[in-house]
Amino acid sequence: MNLTTERPVLFNTQMVQAILQGRKTSTRRIMKNLSIKDCEATLKNGKKYKRYTLTNVDRYGNESEDFWFDGPIEDIAHDKDIIAYAPYKVGDILYVRETFCPDYFDNSFENRNAYEADYDKSKVGDCVPEPKWRPSIHMPKKVARLFLKVTDVKAQRLQDITEDEAKAEGIKSYTKDEKVYKYAVSDDWWMEYCNKHKKAGTWWQQMPTTAKEAFKYLWNSCGYKWPKCWDANPWVWVIELEKVKNDKSRKI
């Protein structure tokens, strides 16, 4: 009997494109039910901080290594471990929910499912109406085309992401002279971001010079507020992924 668990995972259009291009092999998800902020010193108001253990326990009850951080004494019951439940475990199969349009009738006279990550208005033509896109949250499993296998799960502070890890999140490099490199999830995305936020200078001048900085912009663009934003440096689950074929024999 195949006991592989299949679970949904949401990605926006830019991330789906990165997965399709083989650039995105990991994703970070906020640790839920954790409001403890770590601190290495005593606050100005004199409140003391104490070290507690964060035990990595997934939703199936499997423990791995312990993680340490400092939390305010008043925020946690004394001498108790904080248990964080990982959203996925190694071996899980995730089917990607993405922005889509069911039963789209295109200029090839085919009635099919359309995906925003593939849509190119310039190649469709003005005679064909634009698909009526539905949010990824509403995508049923039967329409999913991308399946990912979880290969590793670990805990990390958001700002501890490395250059290579940021690239594995889908960040891409750009250069004009093979000397200076800039980074973004895509140049189109960055140009749109600069226009939206009215950044000074040209989009190329303002483009991040490290993959980590580019990931920071990408993370904050998701609309995260404190304590989930980049500056809050929250604990996150790092989920390593690899693409797999859709095996119809798998059961939920």
LUMMIDREN-216223 format. One record per residue (C-alpha): x, y, z. Coordinates in nm, 3 decimals, always signed. Example, Ala and Ser with C-alpha at 12.3 -4.5 7.8 and 13.67 -1.06 7.14 Angstrom:
% residues 2
ATOM      px      py      pz
ATOM  +1.230  -0.450  +0.780
ATOM  +1.367  -0.106  +0.714
END
This chain:
% residues 252
ATOM      px      py      pz
ATOM  +0.000  +0.000  +0.000
ATOM  +0.131  +0.345  -0.090
ATOM  +0.110  +0.565  +0.219
ATOM  +0.260  +0.878  +0.064
ATOM  +0.077  +1.186  +0.189
ATOM  -0.030  +1.448  -0.064
ATOM  -0.093  +1.801  +0.055
ATOM  -0.162  +2.131  -0.125
ATOM  +0.087  +2.417  -0.133
ATOM  +0.021  +2.766  -0.269
ATOM  +0.265  +2.956  -0.491
ATOM  +0.218  +3.285  -0.672
ATOM  +0.275  +3.315  -1.044
ATOM  +0.639  +3.428  -1.016
ATOM  +0.723  +3.130  -0.796
ATOM  +0.548  +2.886  -1.029
ATOM  +0.753  +3.022  -1.318
ATOM  +1.070  +2.973  -1.113
ATOM  +0.970  +2.613  -1.037
ATOM  +0.898  +2.544  -1.405
ATOM  +1.240  +2.686  -1.498
ATOM  +1.414  +2.475  -1.234
ATOM  +1.530  +2.777  -1.031
ATOM  +1.315  +2.723  -0.722
ATOM  +1.393  +2.417  -0.510
ATOM  +1.296  +2.544  -0.165
ATOM  +1.033  +2.750  +0.012
ATOM  +1.012  +2.918  +0.351
ATOM  +0.699  +2.910  +0.564
ATOM  +0.634  +3.102  +0.884
ATOM  +0.637  +2.898  +1.205
ATOM  +0.285  +2.921  +1.341
ATOM  +0.187  +2.985  +1.702
ATOM  +0.529  +3.127  +1.791
ATOM  +0.523  +3.482  +1.927
ATOM  +0.848  +3.458  +2.123
ATOM  +1.121  +3.703  +2.024
ATOM  +1.476  +3.607  +2.100
ATOM  +1.716  +3.844  +2.271
ATOM  +2.073  +3.818  +2.395
ATOM  +2.056  +4.093  +2.655
ATOM  +1.844  +4.250  +2.925
ATOM  +1.595  +4.507  +2.801
ATOM  +1.615  +4.871  +2.909
ATOM  +1.312  +4.821  +3.132
ATOM  +1.505  +4.560  +3.328
ATOM  +1.312  +4.255  +3.215
ATOM  +1.526  +3.944  +3.213
ATOM  +1.548  +3.689  +2.936
ATOM  +1.594  +3.316  +2.971
ATOM  +1.693  +3.045  +2.725
ATOM  +1.433  +2.787  +2.624
ATOM  +1.438  +2.483  +2.401
ATOM  +1.248  +2.474  +2.074
ATOM  +1.192  +2.110  +1.988
ATOM  +1.142  +2.037  +1.621
ATOM  +0.835  +1.814  +1.613
ATOM  +0.643  +1.766  +1.292
ATOM  +0.267  +1.720  +1.274
ATOM  +0.322  +1.344  +1.287
ATOM  +0.499  +1.357  +1.623
ATOM  +0.848  +1.287  +1.491
ATOM  +1.124  +1.472  +1.675
ATOM  +1.459  +1.568  +1.530
ATOM  +1.718  +1.808  +1.667
ATOM  +1.652  +2.081  +1.923
ATOM  +1.675  +2.451  +1.841
ATOM  +1.766  +2.714  +2.096
ATOM  +1.653  +3.071  +2.132
ATOM  +1.596  +3.327  +2.404
ATOM  +1.244  +3.425  +2.499
ATOM  +1.091  +3.659  +2.757
ATOM  +1.028  +3.478  +3.083
ATOM  +0.679  +3.623  +3.115
ATOM  +0.580  +3.492  +2.772
ATOM  +0.643  +3.125  +2.846
ATOM  +0.559  +2.893  +3.134
ATOM  +0.877  +2.819  +3.326
ATOM  +1.079  +2.510  +3.237
ATOM  +0.859  +2.409  +2.946
ATOM  +0.971  +2.326  +2.595
ATOM  +0.816  +2.515  +2.306
ATOM  +0.690  +2.275  +2.042
ATOM  +0.666  +2.391  +1.682
ATOM  +0.488  +2.170  +1.431
ATOM  +0.640  +2.149  +1.085
ATOM  +0.380  +2.181  +0.808
ATOM  +0.530  +1.895  +0.606
ATOM  +0.756  +1.595  +0.656
ATOM  +1.024  +1.445  +0.433
ATOM  +0.860  +1.228  +0.170
ATOM  +0.536  +1.425  +0.148
ATOM  +0.412  +1.505  -0.202
ATOM  +0.285  +1.861  -0.250
ATOM  +0.058  +1.951  -0.536
ATOM  +0.094  +2.315  -0.638
ATOM  -0.205  +2.544  -0.635
ATOM  -0.153  +2.829  -0.881
ATOM  -0.358  +3.100  -1.051
ATOM  -0.559  +2.931  -1.326
ATOM  -0.857  +2.949  -1.561
ATOM  -1.068  +2.635  -1.613
ATOM  -1.206  +2.547  -1.955
ATOM  -1.026  +2.826  -2.140
ATOM  -1.106  +2.839  -2.513
ATOM  -0.793  +2.977  -2.682
ATOM  -0.696  +3.056  -3.041
ATOM  -0.590  +2.695  -3.100
ATOM  -0.959  +2.609  -3.066
ATOM  -0.885  +2.385  -2.771
ATOM  -1.086  +2.380  -2.452
ATOM  -0.829  +2.339  -2.177
ATOM  -0.706  +2.461  -1.840
ATOM  -0.493  +2.775  -1.861
ATOM  -0.228  +2.876  -1.610
ATOM  -0.124  +3.235  -1.554
ATOM  +0.242  +3.132  -1.524
ATOM  +0.232  +3.026  -1.892
ATOM  +0.017  +3.307  -2.026
ATOM  +0.174  +3.547  -2.274
ATOM  -0.071  +3.804  -2.409
ATOM  +0.162  +3.896  -2.695
ATOM  +0.143  +3.542  -2.833
ATOM  -0.232  +3.501  -2.791
ATOM  -0.350  +3.798  -2.995
ATOM  -0.617  +4.061  -2.943
ATOM  -0.896  +3.849  -3.087
ATOM  -0.890  +3.609  -2.794
ATOM  -1.029  +3.734  -2.462
ATOM  -0.799  +3.720  -2.161
ATOM  -0.871  +3.426  -1.931
ATOM  -1.083  +3.492  -1.624
ATOM  -0.820  +3.401  -1.369
ATOM  -0.913  +3.230  -1.046
ATOM  -0.698  +3.263  -0.731
ATOM  -0.467  +2.972  -0.652
ATOM  -0.652  +2.901  -0.327
ATOM  -0.950  +2.784  -0.534
ATOM  -0.758  +2.538  -0.754
ATOM  -0.886  +2.180  -0.714
ATOM  -0.633  +1.898  -0.700
ATOM  -0.753  +1.749  -1.030
ATOM  -0.633  +2.062  -1.213
ATOM  -0.284  +2.060  -1.055
ATOM  +0.004  +2.001  -1.296
ATOM  +0.303  +2.047  -1.064
ATOM  +0.393  +1.797  -0.794
ATOM  +0.684  +1.845  -0.553
ATOM  +0.846  +1.600  -0.314
ATOM  +0.971  +1.722  +0.025
ATOM  +1.336  +1.618  +0.060
ATOM  +1.429  +1.808  +0.377
ATOM  +1.273  +2.018  +0.652
ATOM  +1.466  +2.242  +0.892
ATOM  +1.416  +2.548  +1.110
ATOM  +1.595  +2.877  +1.046
ATOM  +1.574  +3.246  +1.124
ATOM  +1.458  +3.428  +0.813
ATOM  +1.760  +3.659  +0.789
ATOM  +2.001  +3.365  +0.820
ATOM  +1.934  +3.271  +0.460
ATOM  +2.258  +3.243  +0.257
ATOM  +2.328  +3.356  -0.098
ATOM  +2.293  +3.003  -0.234
ATOM  +1.975  +2.947  -0.034
ATOM  +1.827  +3.270  -0.172
ATOM  +1.902  +3.153  -0.525
ATOM  +1.730  +2.822  -0.444
ATOM  +1.421  +3.029  -0.358
ATOM  +1.402  +3.130  -0.723
ATOM  +1.619  +3.442  -0.727
ATOM  +1.783  +3.496  -1.065
ATOM  +2.102  +3.682  -1.162
ATOM  +2.132  +3.947  -1.434
ATOM  +2.434  +4.120  -1.584
ATOM  +2.512  +4.359  -1.870
ATOM  +2.888  +4.319  -1.882
ATOM  +2.968  +3.986  -1.708
ATOM  +3.126  +4.191  -1.428
ATOM  +2.844  +4.348  -1.229
ATOM  +2.560  +4.116  -1.132
ATOM  +2.216  +4.213  -1.006
ATOM  +1.945  +3.989  -0.862
ATOM  +1.565  +3.957  -0.865
ATOM  +1.301  +3.689  -0.906
ATOM  +1.265  +3.836  -1.257
ATOM  +1.356  +4.164  -1.425
ATOM  +0.991  +4.229  -1.512
ATOM  +0.893  +4.177  -1.148
ATOM  +1.162  +4.419  -1.032
ATOM  +1.063  +4.688  -1.284
ATOM  +0.702  +4.662  -1.169
ATOM  +0.815  +4.680  -0.805
ATOM  +1.021  +4.996  -0.872
ATOM  +0.730  +5.163  -1.050
ATOM  +0.487  +5.070  -0.774
ATOM  +0.710  +5.199  -0.494
ATOM  +0.851  +5.493  -0.694
ATOM  +1.213  +5.409  -0.619
ATOM  +1.465  +5.676  -0.719
ATOM  +1.693  +5.611  -1.014
ATOM  +1.650  +5.355  -1.289
ATOM  +1.527  +5.004  -1.215
ATOM  +1.872  +4.868  -1.303
ATOM  +2.049  +5.108  -1.067
ATOM  +1.819  +5.007  -0.782
ATOM  +1.826  +4.634  -0.853
ATOM  +1.972  +4.436  -0.557
ATOM  +2.338  +4.338  -0.580
ATOM  +2.296  +4.019  -0.375
ATOM  +2.049  +3.733  -0.396
ATOM  +1.979  +3.770  -0.025
ATOM  +1.874  +4.133  -0.065
ATOM  +1.655  +4.037  -0.361
ATOM  +1.487  +3.770  -0.147
ATOM  +1.420  +4.031  +0.121
ATOM  +1.226  +4.241  -0.131
ATOM  +1.042  +3.933  -0.253
ATOM  +0.947  +3.832  +0.103
ATOM  +0.818  +4.177  +0.199
ATOM  +0.624  +4.204  -0.127
ATOM  +0.397  +3.928  +0.005
ATOM  +0.249  +4.185  +0.243
ATOM  +0.384  +4.039  +0.565
ATOM  +0.349  +4.269  +0.866
ATOM  +0.522  +4.250  +1.203
ATOM  +0.610  +3.994  +1.335
ATOM  +0.627  +3.815  +0.997
ATOM  +0.815  +4.077  +0.794
ATOM  +1.185  +4.062  +0.711
ATOM  +1.292  +4.310  +0.980
ATOM  +1.117  +4.102  +1.249
ATOM  +1.343  +3.809  +1.152
ATOM  +1.086  +3.538  +1.234
ATOM  +1.152  +3.167  +1.267
ATOM  +1.063  +2.985  +0.945
ATOM  +1.048  +2.630  +0.818
ATOM  +1.283  +2.572  +0.525
ATOM  +1.122  +2.315  +0.296
ATOM  +1.352  +2.159  +0.035
ATOM  +1.170  +2.036  -0.277
ATOM  +1.217  +1.844  -0.599
ATOM  +0.978  +1.807  -0.892
ATOM  +0.819  +1.466  -0.945
ATOM  +0.576  +1.325  -1.198
ATOM  +0.208  +1.303  -1.121
ATOM  +0.158  +0.946  -1.003
ATOM  -0.212  +0.869  -1.036
ATOM  -0.172  +0.567  -0.808
ATOM  -0.106  +0.789  -0.507
ATOM  -0.386  +0.833  -0.260
ATOM  -0.460  +1.129  -0.036
END
